[in-house]
Amino acid sequence: MTLGWACLPGVVGFFILVLVEIGCSRPSVRGPTIEFTRVPPAAEGGPDRIDIIQGRVTGARPGQQIVVYAKTGTWWVQPLVNEPFTTIHSDATWTNSTHVGTDYAALLVEPGYRPPANAGVLPVTGGGVIAVAIAKGGTSGPSVTQTLAFSGYEWRIRNAPSSRGGQNEYDASNASTDSQGALHLRIAKRLNDWTCAEVTLTRSLGYGTYSFVVRDISQLEPAAVFTMFTWDYAGTEPRHREMDIEASRWGENSADRNAQFVVQPFYVPENAFRFTMPGRVLTNSFRWEPGSISFKTVRGSGKGGKEPVVAEHVFTSGVPAPGSESVRMNLYIFRNARQALQHENEVVIEKFEYLP
């Protein structure tokens, strides 16, 4: 728009050119900003229900972090008072768990900032706070958090992609319960690819015994993986408090050593115990205590109390303490398998039980 005016002869043309150049050389300056890409639903909340919150930051500097708050009458730091910080990833995104509330807030803060555990009014910019964003419950990201009831608990159904096993898509319709109350997880075909299934308990239970009664998994293809595990989004725990019972042949045709107990990271030799899981109803469990976790797989549904033991192992190294983790079950595809998945796969879990 300036060339025609800039070519005007005489003094007027000169001054117009100078003004245009000055205006173009001073763009507006914006500071760092926060946006939400997933906001949990609005609810009165409480200590027994957790969900996932996600977002993205522009303009953050190295060392800066996110502090998440949920409002239930007052603002409470998330996910825990002693774990108030959320890491910003290299792609500028951030993710954490949060107790549900009516409103949610994210603060971009400097290193060394000490967030209040709760506040009637949110902190404002300044004093270590760089940016603040607030959202009403359920206003960003996946529009609805879908849940199902199983074994007396509420479970959140995954509907977002995951890089576990390679890049996998998840479809909420792949998780369901039947008329007897059993949970079904499926790998199903959608368009030209497969979709997987995952459910997450909407509560954090901490130390105790977790058990899963699972029907015959011997029919799973070599590329399919079924896992019963704990996971924590909290950025202060580098291994996400992950402990697993995994059933898979990891792409191999042999049915030997088709399962393992794991305390992450799995690549440390003493952190994984492999065994063969037979094809029948099995009860898989772990007892999580301070400094130790005891895994066990037995034949049958566990009702008699004296079922033959298939495998058991105790880990006493690298066992995390509780945080804001939740227990999960997923059925997904190991994308590096020698033979790609050929058919739909399904796992049926008859019962989940937790004992303090």
ABEGO torsion letter per residue (X at the ends): XAAAAAABBEAAAAAAAAAAAAAAABBBBBBBBBBBABBBBBBAEEAABBBBBBBBBBGBBBGBBBBBBBBBGBBBBOABAABABBBBBAAGBBBBBBBBBABBBBBBBBBGBBBBABBABBBBBEGGBABBBBBBBGABEBABBBBBBBGGBBBBBBABBBABGEBBBBBAAABBBBAAGBBBBBBBBBEABBBBBBBBBABBAEBEBBBBBBBBAAABBAABBBBBBBBBABAABAAGGBBBBBBBAGGBABABGABBBBBOBAABAAABBBBBBBBBBBBBBBBBBBGBBBBBBBBEAGAAGABBBABBBBBABGBBBBBABBBBBBBBBBAABABBBABBBBBBBABBBBBX
